[in-house]
């Protein structure tokens, strides 16, 4: 066993020739390009999830010239918007109605594919085989492919987390203030993506402390490193949260953010059992195999006193799994946070298995296992990402917008044409109208009212199944049509009473 | 002469210009309310045997002439005699609005309400509104008719979507209420069960209508 670890160190520690370096990095560029190719097809065809549509709406407001203000409730940090605006502008979008699913989702797709490149930078720390295996798992496994095609903050958050781990480790090893400042910037980027960054800072800090404690050794950062890291964090955070100094958030918002997210952690209807993430990760044909590999990699990494960086990853994985599992609020996209350490741990396991033996038969078995795992992953990715992307049976499609809702804007246009109202006035009356603001973005006269508010005049009304009081009286002669907005949640489109309704 | 003509021309020109501009229609700028932001929606799932909601109004349900709502204003009793919110008389007061003040909230778990029609009747349909201010499904809904106020004998079940054993499908609450075909069964008492809903363990009733005719 020790022999295998020594060999591993020899493999990872050996200085590379320039040509070997180029060849290895080219492999990661190739995998990143393949990752991009896998993420691009049918990018605009899955209906917009509510969370995606809210982010899209915010992007639309910023495109329209509204200034960014940090809102501690439900909007997370500004980083996603700061990256989205230049990309959609390059794509030609000038206002909300110019935005499309494809244009917006291209942002996480590019970030997710670029994250694969970071594994090339991880060779020096974790070795070539683990980095290669992790890059492949990150590029093609169903969970990252699915959520890299989601216009939410997680993809960018994981990229920044990886940036922090890589640059932080390097700053400690090389005692470089410049790299420390960069890692501070990555930490600020994490916070500007999601406030949950604080949980990861705790997990990474504890993982380093535990690793050092077990190894009874470690490179304690010098004051210079701390200072550079702190300054990097502060400057980047100020730049990001103030939109380059344009809008300063209210200091009180930070406290509101803490209370909001503490309340949310309690569940707010998203409570799930502690084993939720493990069950989610173990799902599909490939889940158990990948988790088993990660568990093996975790055991090897924590037991090997020579592999400090690997043991940090192992403890980080365990800690964030424990932290996220202990919090009642759970959604499947948060599992993307585990995929980074899981893919690295699986890489450690493959490397260990490969180096433990030199017998050709056993190595052949490892190759066959990896090929088989590749086939299982291909099946799962095909099923979950491309075949059943919004269906209830897909555990990643959580409270997902139903494909039935795609009929609504088409039907509205059809009815408006029949009603000879080219610019129909649409009143949406619903406590939670999302993602309708996205699907009605091409109509110029749309208002959104809460159920207890008096609505304005309108040609068409859209309501939830709740219709009561004055509105019920007003709509008593209107004709309703049902549209499924999410599984078991419906909206009604109410057409004028005198209209001759035809289905074209 | 020329000067005053010039002045008149200038004034006339200005007036025409002012009138022209004043009459030019301009688009009415209205500020429509924006959507309020919400968090990630909570999925409604794990409801076995849920019926697909009807796309449109309910088709006509035919009953014998002279059929009326026999439950209006009748006495209601319940397994939970002290409702959390509201009073039991709201169930038969004729108000089917979803607003607060229109519904009664019973405690968690399996609960029942019972309506005394005061005399034996032929019942053709029962309509139930549990709650419709939010999309939700009530679990294990059972509706029974009997002449025995304790429902120990002569019980006829007209609707049962109990998970696993019920003959009917669970349904999503809407403002249209749920119509249950009673097929003319005779009885004086109607008992309705439920066992919490997709949002909470509590039970609610806005209105119950019992359509029938007094038995001869």
Interface residues (C-beta under 8 A of the other chain):
Chain A: X50 X51 X54 X57 X71 X73 X74 X75 X264 X268 X269 X270 X331 X392 X398 X399 X428 X431 X432 X433 X434 X436 X437 X445 X446 X447 X448 X449 X450 X451 X453 X456 X464 X465 X466 X467 X468 X469 X472 X479 X480 X481 X482 X484 X486 X487 X488 X489 X490
Chain B: X30 X32 X33 X34 X35 X36 X37 X38 X39 X40 X41 X42 X43 X44 X45 X47 X50 X53 X54 X55 X56 X57 X97 X98 X99 X102 X132 X133 X134 X135 X137 X172 X173 X174 X175 X198 X199
